[in-house]
């Protein structure tokens, strides 16, 4: 079992049970600290996870020692299907404008021939492939459509930004999600952290970009 911890309003980890028990023994973690795992979703006291052992005590059980309390600030708020669909629609319109502009530019050139058409197609393909990865890997961590909808694409493990390579992998995975009759996108509505197939392949999440959470992050620096 891999468990995430909440520290100062931020999610850290994941940690194995052995690492959790070691931190408890060292006193850097208390039974009241909150944890979250894929197999037991929902933030709850760390002692409520089976296998957690208090120093000098027996192995914990799932017996409740308190009600799982959601954390208001700092923890990620995952973006659902419809808000992500709206962001993609905006991006699709932006991409269509760029592609159309490229096509019209090359169509208006005095030179004619298959070479010019090939160059035009290559430019259009480059825009389609690199538009999203370049913006995901930027400090903005979002495309124009996602920025308008206040969304960000982040690493699923630590919530940080992703590299251009990871972004490119995500775009290719998005094509795969569409090729299988859109099932990869529909998965967003039913998975725990609202992840589509492309998110799972690239190990990413799409989170809501809360101005309050951003302010808290900056105030801790």
DANORSUL-V872977 format. One record per residue. N is the residue number from 1. RES is the residue in one letter. PHI is phi in whole degrees, 0 to 359 (none if undefined). PSI is psi in whole degrees, 0 to 359 (NA if undefined). OMEGA is omega in radians with two decimals (* if undefined). Layout:
n res phi psi omega
N RES PHI PSI OMEGA
N RES PHI PSI OMEGA
This chain:
n res phi psi omega
1 X none 134 3.08
2 X 252 129 -3.04
3 X 238 132 3.02
4 X 267 148 3.11
5 X 243 157 3.06
6 X 254 120 3.10
7 X 230 119 3.12
8 X 55 39 3.11
9 X 79 8 3.13
10 X 238 148 3.10
11 X 272 130 3.10
12 X 233 159 3.14
13 X 117 197 0.21
14 X 274 163 3.10
15 X 238 149 3.05
16 X 281 167 3.10
17 X 300 323 3.14
18 X 297 319 3.12
19 X 292 322 3.10
20 X 298 312 -3.13
21 X 295 325 3.10
22 X 295 319 3.12
23 X 294 323 3.08
24 X 296 318 -3.14
25 X 294 326 -3.12
26 X 280 348 3.14
27 X 84 6 3.10
28 X 275 357 3.13
29 X 220 141 3.12
30 X 244 164 -3.12
31 X 295 337 -3.11
32 X 276 348 3.10
33 X 298 149 -3.05
34 X 266 144 3.12
35 X 226 164 -3.13
36 X 211 140 3.08
37 X 216 161 3.13
38 X 298 322 -3.10
39 X 280 344 3.13
40 X 220 70 -3.05
41 X 295 153 -3.10
42 X 107 130 -3.13
43 X 288 128 -3.07
44 X 209 161 3.12
45 X 305 140 -3.02
46 X 299 331 -3.12
47 X 291 344 -3.12
48 X 281 353 3.10
49 X 275 130 3.12
50 X 297 133 3.12
51 X 102 346 3.09
52 X 283 131 -3.06
53 X 241 123 3.06
54 X 283 144 3.12
55 X 304 125 3.14
56 X 78 6 -3.11
57 X 237 177 3.13
58 X 277 169 3.11
59 X 300 141 -3.11
60 X 288 163 3.05
61 X 236 180 3.14
62 X 278 9 3.14
63 X 299 131 -3.05
64 X 292 134 3.01
65 X 246 5 3.12
66 X 169 164 -3.14
67 X 277 135 3.10
68 X 301 126 -3.07
69 X 250 119 3.10
70 X 292 146 3.13
71 X 265 129 -3.03
72 X 283 316 -3.03
73 X 248 151 2.98
74 X 88 324 -3.12
75 X 280 148 -3.05
76 X 293 142 3.03
77 X 248 108 -3.00
78 X 284 138 -3.10
79 X 279 134 -3.11
80 X 276 183 -3.03
81 X 299 311 -2.97
82 X 288 320 3.12
83 X 292 326 3.09
84 X 289 324 3.09
85 X 296 321 3.12
86 X 296 319 3.12
87 X 296 319 3.13
88 X 294 325 3.10
89 X 296 317 3.10
90 X 298 316 3.13
91 X 296 323 3.13
92 X 297 321 3.11
93 X 294 317 3.13
94 X 297 315 3.14
95 X 296 321 3.13
96 X 298 322 3.12
97 X 295 315 3.13
98 X 297 314 -3.11
99 X 296 318 3.13
100 X 295 320 3.13
101 X 297 319 3.11
102 X 295 316 -3.13
103 X 298 317 -3.14
104 X 292 325 3.13
105 X 298 311 -3.11
106 X 286 331 3.10
107 X 293 329 -3.12
108 X 277 356 3.13
109 X 290 145 3.14
110 X 292 331 3.13
111 X 287 144 3.11
112 X 235 162 3.05
113 X 136 170 -3.08
114 X 291 331 -3.14
115 X 297 318 3.14
116 X 294 321 3.11
117 X 294 324 3.11
118 X 294 317 3.11
119 X 298 318 3.11
120 X 300 315 -3.14
121 X 296 323 3.14
122 X 293 319 3.11
123 X 296 318 3.14
124 X 296 319 3.12
125 X 296 319 3.14
126 X 298 319 3.11
127 X 297 314 -3.11
128 X 296 323 -3.07
129 X 278 324 -2.97
130 X 256 350 -3.14
131 X 302 306 -3.07
132 X 288 310 -3.12
133 X 302 321 -3.11
134 X 294 326 3.13
135 X 278 323 3.08
136 X 298 323 -3.11
137 X 274 359 3.10
138 X 276 169 3.08
139 X 303 336 3.14
140 X 289 330 3.12
141 X 58 27 -3.08
142 X 200 151 2.99
143 X 284 175 3.13
144 X 300 317 3.13
145 X 296 318 3.12
146 X 292 324 3.11
147 X 297 317 3.12
148 X 299 322 -3.13
149 X 271 6 3.12
150 X 59 53 3.09
151 X 238 157 3.06
152 X 221 148 3.03
153 X 260 123 -3.05
154 X 228 165 3.05
155 X 294 133 -3.07
156 X 292 336 -3.07
157 X 276 315 -3.03
158 X 238 358 3.10
159 X 78 6 3.12
160 X 274 177 3.12
161 X 290 169 -3.13
162 X 247 162 3.13
163 X 277 168 3.10
164 X 298 321 3.13
165 X 298 318 3.09
166 X 296 322 3.12
167 X 296 320 3.12
168 X 295 319 3.07
169 X 299 321 -3.13
170 X 295 322 3.11
171 X 296 315 3.11
172 X 299 320 3.12
173 X 293 328 3.08
174 X 295 323 3.07
175 X 298 319 3.10
176 X 296 319 3.12
177 X 300 324 3.12
178 X 284 325 -3.10
179 X 294 330 3.14
180 X 268 49 3.05
181 X 61 29 3.09
182 X 75 7 -3.11
183 X 299 324 3.13
184 X 300 328 3.10
185 X 279 322 -3.13
186 X 297 331 3.12
187 X 303 335 -3.13
188 X 303 323 -3.07
189 X 286 347 -2.99
190 X 236 351 -3.12
191 X 270 160 -3.00
192 X 300 311 -3.13
193 X 257 24 3.09
194 X 55 51 -3.12
195 X 255 133 3.02
196 X 274 177 3.13
197 X 302 319 -3.13
198 X 294 328 3.06
199 X 294 318 -3.12
200 X 292 320 3.14
201 X 294 317 -3.12
202 X 271 357 -3.12
203 X 57 54 -3.13
204 X 233 167 2.99
205 X 224 156 3.02
206 X 249 120 -3.07
207 X 242 157 3.07
208 X 281 131 -3.08
209 X 270 93 -3.09
210 X 275 125 3.09
211 X 301 327 3.14
212 X 293 315 3.13
213 X 295 321 3.11
214 X 299 319 3.13
215 X 296 320 3.12
216 X 295 318 3.12
217 X 299 318 -3.11
218 X 289 327 -3.12
219 X 288 339 3.13
220 X 277 347 -3.07
221 X 283 NA *
